[in-house]
Amino acid sequence: MKRLRLGLLGTGVAAEKLYLPAFDELRHRLDLVACANRTRKKAERYARIARVGRVVDSAEELFALPDLDAVLISLPIDAQPAYVLAALRAGKAVLSEKPVGPSVAAARRLVRAAARYTPPWLVGENFAFMSHAVKLAELVRQGRLGEVRLVDVRQMSFMDAENPYFHTGWRAQPGHVGGFVVDAGVHLAHVLRRCFGAPTVVKNLTASYDPALPPLDTALALLRFESGALGTWTSSFSTHYSGPMLRVFGERATAELFYDHLVVFDPKRREKRYDPRKSSFVAEFEHFADVVQNGRPLALSPADAVADLALVEAVARQLPMDLTKSRVRG
Ligand SMILES: NC(=O)c1ccc[n+]([C@@H]2O[C@H](COP(=O)([O-])OP(=O)(O)OC[C@H]3O[C@@H](n4cnc5c(N)ncnc54)[C@H](OP(=O)(O)O)[C@@H]3O)[C@@H](O)[C@H]2O)c1
């Protein structure tokens, strides 16, 4: 099979930590033709370590290359929409990073504008390609957990100078809604929607404990789903936690979803474990190549990605509610 001729725009942390191992596994499927980055030196370094054919000076130059089938866009969230449209306009298939836009309103505008172009556009929600998360949705759908009554989401990791994402300038001054809560939380929003559909009710509270993590680092929400199941959502980037990122409590079994596996417990605590068959980035890139080269339908439409964003944006919504200021009339 011919390899997909891919260009990369944005050679930052995600390109190095997440894509590079997948690119290495997919040499037979992907031809990394060229890359570009705002700071060219970083693109040159990346081209050396990722064995990318050449470095070009700008996005415009990258999108104009005739020997490219597709581009992977990995930029700050609020910078992405303009480049997605420019790449589609140039006739390139696009894989762009999650979330689909810096807000639901902006994402909807982007999806409307992108509909004018024919090349395929996949939003890179890698959790859509985690086979153990997909397995969880299948078990729920098949009723293997019994009636699901409670769901507990934990999007928690301590964000400080030890974490490479802490140092990216656009996260320190975000141009997208919800800071880390949305940037990271959109993954679990996808899994939740996949398992249960969008919640019909989201009631939230937010807090900002660490001023280095604007505009907020903490969000709690209560959820109700169409099925009647209730849920809690906890996002925190200023406390420590280790444990599952999602727990699903059914009348017959409980499931715990971790980044790298799924465990299902029956009422006697007998457990069954599911491990992913491959990295979610490998699966995502393979799928994208299949879409572009073989016309396979998108596993996740841009509208799906907007719905994921809408859910997590509701969790991160900052509504001032200070009851101490409300007057009690005697
Ligand atoms: N799927 C996942 O699990 C996952 C994980 C992490 C990140 N991501 C997504 O990947 C994307 C990139 O994140 P990252 O952590 O890699 O960020 P990053 O390290 O800051 O990389 C972003 C790149 O974009 C360039 N850039 C910054 N501002 C720009 C602008 N205004 N116009 C054009 N280029 C600009 C930067 O160039 P300079 O070198 O000049 O700064 C940098 O190389 C984000 O959309 C993020 O949500 C996804």
The ligand as an SDF file (V2000), in Angstrom:
LIG
                    3D

 48 52  0  0  0  0  0  0  0  0999 V2000
   -4.3210   14.2610   22.3050 N   0  0  0  0  0  0  0  0  0  0  0  0
   -3.6310   14.5560   23.3870 C   0  0  0  0  0  0  0  0  0  0  0  0
   -3.5510   13.7660   24.3310 O   0  0  0  0  0  0  0  0  0  0  0  0
   -2.9110   15.8860   23.4640 C   0  0  0  0  0  0  0  0  0  0  0  0
   -1.9360   16.0870   24.4480 C   0  0  0  0  0  0  0  0  0  0  0  0
   -1.2660   17.3200   24.4670 C   0  0  0  0  0  0  0  0  0  0  0  0
   -1.5930   18.3100   23.5630 C   0  0  0  0  0  0  0  0  0  0  0  0
   -2.5790   18.0830   22.6430 N   0  0  0  0  0  0  0  0  0  0  0  0
   -2.9760   19.1490   21.7080 C   0  0  0  0  0  0  0  0  0  0  0  0
   -1.8860   19.3970   20.8300 O   0  0  0  0  0  0  0  0  0  0  0  0
   -1.8180   20.7770   20.4890 C   0  0  0  0  0  0  0  0  0  0  0  0
   -0.4090   21.2830   20.7690 C   0  0  0  0  0  0  0  0  0  0  0  0
   -0.1400   21.1530   22.1540 O   0  0  0  0  0  0  0  0  0  0  0  0
    1.3530   21.1130   22.6980 P   0  0  0  0  0  0  0  0  0  0  0  0
    1.2800   20.6750   24.1030 O   0  0  0  0  0  0  0  0  0  0  0  0
    2.2230   20.3450   21.7680 O   0  0  0  0  0  0  0  0  0  0  0  0
    1.7280   22.6630   22.6520 O   0  0  0  0  0  0  0  0  0  0  0  0
    3.1410   23.3220   22.3370 P   0  0  0  0  0  0  0  0  0  0  0  0
    4.2450   22.4570   22.8590 O   0  0  0  0  0  0  0  0  0  0  0  0
    3.0730   24.7170   22.7910 O   0  0  0  0  0  0  0  0  0  0  0  0
    3.2190   23.2610   20.7560 O   0  0  0  0  0  0  0  0  0  0  0  0
    2.5000   24.1490   19.9600 C   0  0  0  0  0  0  0  0  0  0  0  0
    3.3300   24.5940   18.7790 C   0  0  0  0  0  0  0  0  0  0  0  0
    2.6040   25.6330   18.1190 O   0  0  0  0  0  0  0  0  0  0  0  0
    3.4590   26.7380   17.8600 C   0  0  0  0  0  0  0  0  0  0  0  0
    2.6920   27.9930   18.0710 N   0  0  0  0  0  0  0  0  0  0  0  0
    2.4440   28.6200   19.2220 C   0  0  0  0  0  0  0  0  0  0  0  0
    1.6580   29.7060   19.0100 N   0  0  0  0  0  0  0  0  0  0  0  0
    1.4290   29.7380   17.6920 C   0  0  0  0  0  0  0  0  0  0  0  0
    0.6980   30.6180   16.8490 C   0  0  0  0  0  0  0  0  0  0  0  0
    0.0110   31.6410   17.3610 N   0  0  0  0  0  0  0  0  0  0  0  0
    0.6810   30.3660   15.5230 N   0  0  0  0  0  0  0  0  0  0  0  0
    1.3620   29.3370   15.0200 C   0  0  0  0  0  0  0  0  0  0  0  0
    2.0680   28.4630   15.7520 N   0  0  0  0  0  0  0  0  0  0  0  0
    2.0980   28.6700   17.0730 C   0  0  0  0  0  0  0  0  0  0  0  0
    4.5830   26.6660   18.8600 C   0  0  0  0  0  0  0  0  0  0  0  0
    5.7250   27.1810   18.2130 O   0  0  0  0  0  0  0  0  0  0  0  0
    6.9580   27.8270   18.9990 P   0  0  0  0  0  0  0  0  0  0  0  0
    7.9930   26.7850   18.9500 O   0  0  0  0  0  0  0  0  0  0  0  0
    7.2940   29.0670   18.2430 O   0  0  0  0  0  0  0  0  0  0  0  0
    6.4780   28.1260   20.4000 O   0  0  0  0  0  0  0  0  0  0  0  0
    4.6730   25.1780   19.2170 C   0  0  0  0  0  0  0  0  0  0  0  0
    5.7050   24.4920   18.5410 O   0  0  0  0  0  0  0  0  0  0  0  0
   -2.9190   21.4560   21.2800 C   0  0  0  0  0  0  0  0  0  0  0  0
   -4.0260   21.6460   20.4470 O   0  0  0  0  0  0  0  0  0  0  0  0
   -3.2430   20.4830   22.3960 C   0  0  0  0  0  0  0  0  0  0  0  0
   -4.5870   20.5710   22.8300 O   0  0  0  0  0  0  0  0  0  0  0  0
   -3.2180   16.8960   22.5740 C   0  0  0  0  0  0  0  0  0  0  0  0
  1  2  1  0
  2  3  2  0
  2  4  1  0
  4  5  1  0
  4 48  2  0
  5  6  2  0
  6  7  1  0
  7  8  2  0
  8  9  1  0
  8 48  1  0
  9 10  1  0
  9 46  1  0
 10 11  1  0
 11 12  1  0
 11 44  1  0
 12 13  1  0
 13 14  1  0
 14 15  2  0
 14 16  1  0
 14 17  1  0
 17 18  1  0
 18 19  2  0
 18 20  1  0
 18 21  1  0
 21 22  1  0
 22 23  1  0
 23 24  1  0
 23 42  1  0
 24 25  1  0
 25 26  1  0
 25 36  1  0
 26 27  1  0
 26 35  1  0
 27 28  2  0
 28 29  1  0
 29 30  1  0
 29 35  2  0
 30 31  1  0
 30 32  2  0
 32 33  1  0
 33 34  2  0
 34 35  1  0
 36 37  1  0
 36 42  1  0
 37 38  1  0
 38 39  2  0
 38 40  1  0
 38 41  1  0
 42 43  1  0
 44 45  1  0
 44 46  1  0
 46 47  1  0
M  CHG  2   8   1  16  -1
M  END
$$$$
